[in-house]
Amino acid sequence: MTTPDFSTLNQGNIVAFIGDIFDRCGDAEYLGEPVTMEQHMLQGATLAERNGLPEDIIVGALLHDIGHFTSEFGTFAMDDTEDRFHEEAGARVLARFFPPVIVDCVRYHVAAKRYLCATRPDYFNRLSEASIHSLHLQGGPMSAEEVQAFERNPNLEKIVQVRYLDEASKDPDMETPDYWHFAPMVQRIVDQTLAADSASATAS
């Protein structure tokens, strides 16, 4: 798989670009789970919205697995023998347009699984067969040193929230709105982020 060219992305087209990914690729199989990639990500965002969680959590859940579509390493499969680092691929695409908390929810949602398996033993029981398989490829539960380092992330609480939504979003019977329901929220966050970045650059 060749790396897509993201150099043309800007404030005016990033939201539509993501929507096009959902429209074209959303029916792809989600890692051996009983839902598609689109269903999985929309379920996370819908659960967050229904529970009155803040917009950064909703959008973080919506986009947490976007790297499965954008990664030059391709998509995870149950017969994989090494990790493909989809979380880093997704974070690199989003970092220009979204605030650090959302980028961290994408970049560290895999690390959060490892963290929760190390610090909350009952969390492992929530994992599906596919999630357990990928956990082994991703390094297994964190070591004590890794836990200490991870807990220094200022966005830890929201990263963990998105991780719980990730694991809860695998219901083949759940109905959700489509991506375009969330698109105005995504655009609002992009606009706020770039306005803040512009103001900061002007002030400096």
C-alpha positions in Angstrom: 0.0 0.0 0.0 1.4 3.4 -0.9 1.3 6.3 1.4 -1.5 8.7 0.4 -0.6 12.4 -0.3 -2.0 14.5 2.5 -0.2 17.7 1.4 -3.4 19.1 -0.1 -5.4 18.9 3.1 -6.5 22.2 4.6 -9.1 23.6 6.9 -11.7 23.7 4.2 -11.4 20.1 3.0 -10.2 18.0 5.9 -13.7 17.2 7.2 -14.9 16.2 3.7 -11.7 14.2 3.2 -12.5 12.2 6.4 -16.1 11.8 5.3 -15.0 10.4 2.0 -12.9 7.8 3.8 -16.0 6.8 5.8 -18.1 6.6 2.6 -15.6 4.7 0.5 -14.0 2.4 3.0 -16.4 2.2 6.0 -17.8 -1.2 5.0 -14.3 -2.8 5.4 -14.1 -5.6 7.9 -13.1 -4.5 11.4 -10.4 -6.8 12.5 -12.4 -10.0 12.7 -15.2 -8.3 14.7 -18.9 -8.5 13.9 -19.0 -4.9 12.8 -17.5 -2.9 10.0 -14.9 -0.2 10.5 -17.5 2.5 10.0 -20.0 0.9 12.4 -17.2 0.6 15.0 -16.2 4.2 14.9 -19.7 5.6 14.6 -20.8 3.5 17.6 -18.1 5.0 19.8 -19.1 8.5 18.8 -22.8 7.8 19.3 -22.3 6.3 22.7 -20.3 9.3 23.8 -22.9 11.7 22.4 -25.8 9.8 24.1 -24.0 9.9 27.4 -23.4 13.7 27.2 -19.7 13.5 27.0 -17.7 16.5 25.7 -17.1 17.1 22.0 -13.4 16.2 22.2 -14.4 12.7 23.5 -17.0 12.3 20.8 -14.7 13.2 18.0 -11.8 11.3 19.5 -14.0 8.2 19.5 -15.2 8.9 16.0 -11.7 9.2 14.6 -9.6 6.9 16.9 -9.2 4.2 14.2 -8.8 6.4 11.2 -5.3 5.1 10.8 -6.6 1.8 9.6 -7.6 3.6 6.4 -4.5 5.9 6.1 -1.7 3.7 7.2 1.0 2.8 4.7 1.3 -0.4 6.7 -2.2 -1.5 5.7 -4.9 -2.9 7.9 -4.5 -5.4 10.8 -5.6 -9.0 10.2 -6.0 -11.9 12.5 -3.1 -13.7 11.0 -0.7 -10.8 11.5 2.5 -11.6 13.3 3.6 -8.0 13.9 1.9 -4.7 14.8 1.1 -2.2 12.0 1.0 1.0 14.2 -2.3 2.3 12.8 -2.6 4.6 15.8 0.5 6.6 14.9 -0.6 6.7 11.2 -3.9 8.3 12.2 -2.4 10.7 14.6 0.0 12.0 12.0 -2.8 12.9 9.7 -4.9 14.6 12.4 -2.2 16.5 14.2 -2.3 19.5 11.8 -6.0 20.1 12.4 -7.1 18.8 15.8 -6.2 19.8 19.4 -3.6 17.7 21.3 -6.3 15.9 23.4 -8.0 14.4 20.3 -4.6 13.6 18.7 -3.6 11.9 21.9 -6.8 9.9 22.0 -5.9 8.6 18.6 -2.2 8.1 19.2 -2.6 6.4 22.5 -5.7 4.4 22.3 -3.6 1.2 21.8 -1.3 2.2 24.7 -4.5 2.8 26.8 -5.5 -0.9 26.3 -2.1 -2.0 27.5 -2.3 0.4 30.4 -5.8 -0.8 31.5 -4.8 -4.4 31.2 -1.9 -3.6 33.6 -3.7 -1.5 36.1 -7.3 -2.8 36.0 -7.2 -6.6 35.7 -10.9 -6.9 35.0 -10.5 -4.9 31.9 -9.0 -7.8 30.1 -12.3 -9.6 30.4 -13.9 -6.9 28.1 -11.5 -7.7 25.3 -12.7 -9.6 22.2 -10.6 -12.3 20.6 -9.3 -9.9 18.0 -8.4 -7.3 20.6 -6.6 -10.0 22.7 -4.6 -11.0 19.5 -3.6 -7.4 18.8 -2.7 -6.9 22.4 -0.1 -9.5 22.1 1.3 -7.9 18.9 1.3 -4.5 20.6 3.5 -5.5 23.6 1.0 -6.9 26.1 0.1 -5.2 29.4 2.4 -2.3 30.3 5.3 -2.7 32.6 5.4 -0.7 35.9 7.8 1.7 34.3 5.5 2.1 31.2 2.5 2.7 33.5 4.3 5.5 35.4 5.3 7.2 32.1 1.9 6.9 30.6 0.2 8.4 33.7 2.2 11.6 33.2 0.2 12.3 30.0 -2.1 15.3 30.9 -4.8 13.8 28.7 -4.8 10.4 30.4 -8.4 10.6 31.6 -9.9 11.3 28.1 -7.6 8.8 26.4 -8.9 6.1 28.8 -12.5 7.2 28.2 -12.0 6.8 24.4 -10.5 3.4 25.0 -13.6 2.2 27.0 -15.8 3.5 24.1 -13.5 1.6 21.7 -14.1 -1.7 23.4 -17.9 -1.1 23.8 -18.4 -0.3 20.1 -18.7 -3.8 18.6 -22.5 -4.3 18.5 -23.7 -5.5 15.1 -27.3 -4.5 16.0 -26.7 -1.0 17.1 -28.1 1.8 15.0 -26.1 5.0 14.6 -26.2 8.2 12.6 -23.7 8.4 9.8 -20.5 10.4 9.7 -22.2 13.5 8.4 -24.2 13.8 11.5 -21.0 14.5 13.3 -19.3 16.5 10.6 -20.4 20.0 11.9 -18.9 19.1 15.2 -15.7 17.9 13.6 -15.5 21.2 11.5 -16.1 23.3 14.6 -13.2 21.7 16.4 -10.9 22.1 13.4 -11.9 25.7 13.1 -11.4 26.4 16.8 -8.0 24.6 16.8 -6.6 26.5 13.8 -7.9 29.8 15.1 -6.2 29.2 18.4 -3.0 28.2 16.6 -3.1 31.3 14.4 -3.7 33.6 17.4 -0.8 32.0 19.3 1.5 32.4 16.3 0.5 36.1 15.9 1.0 36.8 19.6 4.5 35.3 19.5 
